[in-house]
């Protein structure tokens, strides 16, 4: 396990550069830029809170806080797994040409 982190530390500049590249590509041409990543959980929380608190009359007090505490980790986990897998397939040209730890690709996407 220690060797794993040493290897990642050795390639930290590559990880940093891939993370910066992903941020630039993802939010290029976007009106709100990086704020889209913050806006998504807020809008989902508002919609779910409206549906479950007002329409379905959920008995849970402070439902929005309850929901947000579950929604943020779930969205992070689900999106990290989805884009992590896509990052390996999408960067197959790097995998074939350069020797580096393959874990850097999903990590760079997750950090961005």
N, C-alpha and C positions, 0 to 999 in steps of 0.2 A: 504494500500500500504506500509506503514511503517512497519507493522507487517510482511509483505512478505519479505522485505529486512532484517529485524531482524532475521527471521527464516533462511534465506540463510546465514547470517553472522554466526549464531550459528553452522552451518554445513560447515563452510569454509574449515576445514581440510579434510573432506570427498570430497568436491569439488576439492580441490588441488590434493589429492591422485588419484582420478578418472581421472583427467586431465593428470597427469604424466603417469599413466598406459596407457591411450589411446595414448599418444605420443610415448611411448616405443613400444607398440604393432603395431601401424600404420607404423612406420619407421624402425622396426627391420629387418635386413637383406637387407635393401635397400642400393644401392651404394651411392646415393646422400643424403640420410636421409631426414632431414627436408627441404632441399633446393628444393625438389620436389614440395612443396606447393608454392614456389616462381616461379619455372620454368613454371608451368602450365599457369598462366596468361600471362607471357612473350611470350611463344610460341603461345598462342591463339591470342595475340595482333599482333605479327608479321604476322601470317597467315591472319588474318582479314585485317590488314593494306595493305598487298600485294594485296589481292583480291579486296578490295574496292577502294584503292588509285590508284593502277597501272592498274589492269585489267578493273574495272568498272568506273574508272575516277571520283571518288566522288568529288563534288565541295567544300567539307569541308576542310578548311585549318587546318593543324596540326591534321590530322585525327587520328593518333595514340594516342595522348593525349585525344582527344574526346572519343575515343573508350575505352581507359583504365579507364577513369573516370566513365564509365558506366559498364564496364566488371567486375571490381573488386567488387563493391557492389552487382551486380547481382549474381556472382559466390558465394559470401559469403552467401547471402540470400538463394539461391537455395540449396547449399550444407548443410547449417545449418538446413534447414527444412527436407531435406532427411535423414541426419544422425541422427538428433534429434529424429525423429520418430523411426528409427531403434534402437536407443539406449534404448528406453523404452521396445521394444519387446525383444531385445537381452539380457537385464538385468532383465528379469522377475523373475529370481531366487532371486535377491536382493530385488526386490519389495515385494515378498512374505515373505521374512524372516526378513527384517530389517525395522524399522520405521525411515523414513527420508523423507524430501520433495522430491517429484517425479521430480520437476523441475531441480534438481541437475544433473540428467542424461543427458538431452539435453544440459544443460549449460556446462558440462564437455567436451562433444564432440565438442561443438561450440568453446570453449576456446582453444582446441587443434588444 
